Amino acid sequence: MATERYHRQVILNGFGEAAQILLSKARVLVIGAGGIGCPALQYLAAAGVGCIGIADDDTICLSNLPRQVLFKTEDVGKPKTIIASKRLRKMNPEIDIICHPVRVERAHILNLLRGYDFVLDGTDNFESRYLINDACVLLNKPLIFAAVSGFEGQLAIFNVTGKQGNRCNYRDIFPIPPDPGEIANCADNGVLGVLPGIIGTMAAAETIKLITKTGEPLINQLLQYHLLNQEAYKINISPGNDYIIAAHENDFLKMVDPIFCDTACNPTQINMEQLISLQNQSTMMVDVRERHELPLLNEEEYRKVPMTEFMAFLDRDIAEKNIVFICQHGIRSRLAAQAIQEKYGDSKIIYSLKGGIEKWKNYF
């Protein structure tokens, strides 16, 4: 162990060499190399966590840079896991960094998690959060949860036995996933870059405390942080009984969450090439983003119908045979497509642009 590198930690009263050794032996998987994941990765690497895995299938875009400070302008368009691993290896060449350039999915998440002792969830969508939580419960993996919304952040440690002998998970406080689009994400609602930096750093601190058995980690507690007034408070979490988590791997693999996977809630999704091919047919293309959202689209080609005004749109008759809904990331457009499908049934062909404008922004 490089004593000089970790000297300030080793001499810290209440930490010491024993804690540093625990860090060096730990294996931590960080899921999501975004606004929360980037600062968490930097501090975990700098602290000397022996092996860090990075799971993310996304590439870097310009709008990431105000909050994902691990990346630079020249990195735009490159895979997040590759760039993050290069920077972290330069920061601390004495630890192992493993890239997992994949989106966590039910079919492979258990195999992914088996290689790690601790999991840090820095994802930005509810589908991934519930999936990661349930997999950690099944495999008995401690889960450090971090999230941001607007000017607020949340932080908790799940699946670790607390002082009262209880072991809580994400579903104990949020048993039922919200409907798609019910709660706006940062991409749609906006975020001040410093907020995920604060929460991501706090998540790294909780991970270090958990690994080294230092202090009082947020076990069975949810920390709510408010950026605008610098206030924070904790909510104690108790075990619930109004949800079901698979207890066996085969059951887990077979499970489907109707909130995300019910075919009735998933209209036909198309890519940009398919959308372009529809433009020469009888097609109405509808932008359901709010009027303040960028980039602005040509309203001669894309009809502007914000979701906040969508009920009035439903009352109108549409002459076109095909209707394609578009939003920033493909979530609200699916909701709009479902609503219009209920009105027209099979008399119209309804589509949603998969991944939204953010995925296909070079075409707009």
CORPE-V132229 format. One record per helix or strand of 3 or more residues. SS is the DSSP state (helix for helix, strand for strand). FROM is the first residue (numbers start at 1). TO is the last residue. If there is no record, write none. Layout:
SS;FROM;TO + SS;FROM;TO
//
This chain:
helix;7;10 + helix;16;25 + strand;27;31 + helix;35;47 + strand;51;55 + helix;62;64 + helix;73;75 + helix;80;91 + strand;96;100 + helix;109;114 + strand;118;121 + helix;126;139 + strand;142;150 + strand;152;158 + helix;170;173 + helix;186;189 + helix;193;212 + strand;221;226 + strand;231;236 + helix;249;254 + helix;258;261 + helix;263;265 + strand;268;270 + helix;272;278 + strand;283;287 + strand;302;304 + helix;307;314 + strand;322;326 + helix;332;347 + strand;349;353 + helix;356;359 + helix;361;363
//
